[in-house]
Amino acid sequence: MDAKTCIEKLGYVGVLNFATVDEDGAPQVRNVSAIHYEGMEIYFLTARGKSFARQLYADGRLQILGYTKYKEMIRVSGRAAEVPKDEQKKWRDILYQEQPYLENVYPGETKRIDTIFAVKDYTIEYFCLSTRPITREYFAVGNVVLRPKGYQITDACIGCGTCARVCPQGAVDAGHPFQIRQNNCLQCGNCFEHCPVQAINRL
């Protein structure tokens, strides 16, 4: 798996969940189908008066989530920025051409209320439940830094093997200390809760 393939898979899914944060700090989620992929850049359309647009103007943070029929979750985390005014028509025309139903939503000149946002710097989390053990990978696109998630076994490990026995996916290997295979980890915390000497840290 790689970042490019993840983006291609999102294109096959079509309708994606877009999550933002409102003025009270509460999560807001909606389905979006007016999406265009230009290389690794993601362009999408909404109306300027919608809460969705106002939340992006105020904060910019968003997550985009797609789920394939193969039990693959692909999550994009980043910031969206409105494209410059002199580029709006170009991207609007592309989105309307790719999504003809938009003419029924905003016919004629009413489409001028639309605005286009772009996501260019983001992280991708790929999580597949159809493999055994599961598969989890992270990718960075553009100017972002990946932050580690999950759990890590420290040098305080006494080698008892409790973590390996309780791991649902068998993703812990013996060693000094024992090691968690991060690409197969559910991040469920079972090893963390059962370690008798608290030798496991949450990342």
C-alpha positions in Angstrom: 0.0 0.0 0.0 1.1 3.6 -0.6 -0.4 7.1 -0.4 -1.3 7.2 -4.1 -3.2 3.9 -4.0 -5.1 5.1 -0.9 -6.2 8.2 -2.8 -7.3 6.1 -5.8 -9.3 3.9 -3.5 -11.1 7.0 -2.1 -12.0 7.9 -5.7 -13.6 4.5 -6.2 -15.6 4.8 -3.0 -17.0 8.1 -4.3 -19.1 9.5 -1.5 -16.9 10.2 1.6 -17.5 11.4 5.1 -16.1 14.9 5.9 -15.7 15.8 9.5 -15.1 19.4 10.9 -15.3 21.1 14.2 -18.0 23.7 14.9 -17.8 27.0 16.9 -18.6 25.0 20.1 -15.8 22.5 19.5 -18.3 19.8 18.6 -17.7 17.4 15.7 -19.8 17.8 12.6 -19.9 15.1 9.8 -21.5 15.2 6.4 -21.3 13.1 3.2 -19.6 14.8 0.2 -19.6 13.5 -3.4 -18.4 16.7 -5.2 -14.7 15.8 -5.0 -11.9 16.0 -7.6 -8.5 14.5 -7.3 -5.6 16.3 -9.0 -2.6 14.1 -8.4 -2.4 14.0 -4.6 -4.4 17.2 -4.1 -8.1 16.9 -3.1 -10.6 19.5 -4.2 -14.2 19.7 -3.1 -17.2 22.0 -3.4 -19.6 23.4 -1.0 -21.7 26.7 -0.7 -20.3 29.7 1.1 -23.3 30.1 3.3 -23.3 26.5 4.6 -22.1 25.6 8.1 -19.5 23.4 6.5 -17.9 26.3 4.7 -18.0 28.5 7.8 -16.3 25.9 9.9 -13.5 25.6 7.3 -13.1 29.3 7.2 -12.8 29.5 11.0 -10.7 26.5 11.6 -9.7 24.6 8.5 -9.1 21.3 10.1 -10.9 18.3 8.7 -10.9 14.5 8.4 -12.1 12.6 5.3 -13.1 9.0 5.7 -13.8 6.3 3.2 -14.6 2.6 3.7 -14.2 0.1 0.9 -16.1 -3.2 0.3 -12.8 -4.9 1.2 -13.0 -3.7 4.8 -10.4 -1.0 4.3 -10.7 2.3 6.2 -8.8 5.2 4.7 -8.7 8.4 6.7 -7.2 11.7 5.6 -6.4 14.3 8.3 -5.3 17.8 7.3 -6.4 21.4 6.7 -8.6 22.7 3.9 -8.0 26.1 2.3 -10.3 28.0 -0.1 -8.7 28.1 -3.5 -7.8 31.6 -4.8 -10.6 33.6 -6.4 -8.9 33.5 -9.9 -8.9 29.7 -9.7 -12.5 29.2 -8.5 -14.1 29.0 -11.9 -11.5 26.5 -13.2 -12.1 24.0 -10.4 -15.9 24.6 -10.3 -16.1 23.8 -14.0 -14.1 20.6 -13.5 -16.3 19.5 -10.5 -19.6 20.2 -12.4 -18.3 18.3 -15.4 -17.4 15.3 -13.3 -20.6 15.5 -11.2 -23.4 16.5 -13.6 -26.0 16.2 -10.8 -24.7 19.5 -9.4 -26.5 21.3 -12.2 -29.8 20.1 -10.5 -28.7 21.4 -7.2 -27.3 24.8 -8.3 -28.7 25.5 -11.8 -27.5 28.4 -13.9 -26.1 31.4 -12.2 -27.0 30.1 -8.7 -23.8 28.1 -8.8 -21.8 31.2 -8.1 -22.6 30.6 -4.4 -20.4 27.6 -4.6 -16.8 27.7 -3.4 -13.9 25.3 -3.8 -11.6 24.2 -1.1 -8.4 22.2 -1.5 -6.5 19.8 0.8 -2.8 19.6 -0.1 -0.9 18.8 3.1 -2.3 15.8 5.1 -1.7 12.4 6.6 -3.3 9.2 5.6 -4.2 6.2 7.8 -4.8 3.0 6.1 -6.5 0.3 8.2 -7.6 -3.1 6.7 -9.7 -5.5 8.7 -9.8 -8.2 6.0 -6.3 -9.5 6.6 -5.0 -11.6 9.5 -3.3 -10.0 11.3 -4.9 -6.7 10.4 -2.9 -4.2 8.3 -2.3 -0.6 9.4 -0.1 2.0 7.6 0.5 5.7 7.8 1.6 8.1 5.0 2.4 11.8 4.9 1.5 14.0 1.9 3.0 17.4 1.4 4.3 19.5 4.3 3.2 17.4 7.3 4.8 15.3 10.0 3.5 11.9 11.1 2.8 11.6 14.8 3.2 8.0 16.1 0.1 6.3 17.5 -0.5 3.1 19.4 1.7 1.5 22.1 5.4 0.8 22.6 7.1 -1.7 25.0 9.9 -0.1 27.0 13.1 -1.4 28.4 11.2 -2.0 31.7 9.9 -5.2 30.0 10.6 -8.3 32.1 10.0 -10.8 29.2 7.0 -12.5 30.8 5.1 -12.7 27.5 1.8 -11.5 28.9 1.5 -8.9 26.2 2.0 -11.5 23.4 -0.6 -13.8 25.0 -3.3 -11.2 25.2 -2.8 -9.5 21.8 -5.9 -10.3 19.6 -3.8 -10.2 16.4 -0.6 -11.9 17.6 1.3 -8.7 16.8 3.8 -8.9 19.7 7.1 -10.6 19.1 9.5 -12.0 21.8 12.7 -10.0 22.4 14.5 -7.8 24.9 12.2 -6.0 25.2 9.2 -7.6 23.4 8.3 -5.7 20.3 4.9 -4.7 18.9 4.6 -4.9 15.1 3.0 -1.5 14.6 1.6 -2.4 11.1 -0.4 -5.2 12.6 -1.5 -3.5 15.9 -5.2 -2.9 16.5 -4.2 -0.2 19.1 -6.8 -1.7 21.4 -4.7 -1.4 24.5 -5.1 -5.0 25.8 -1.3 -5.3 26.2 -1.1 -2.0 28.0 -3.9 -3.0 30.5 -2.4 -6.5 31.2 1.3 -5.7 31.5 2.2 -6.6 35.2 5.0 -4.1 35.4 3.5 -1.2 33.4 6.3 -1.5 30.8 4.1 -0.4 27.9 3.7 3.3 27.0 0.8 4.8 25.0 2.3 6.8 22.1 
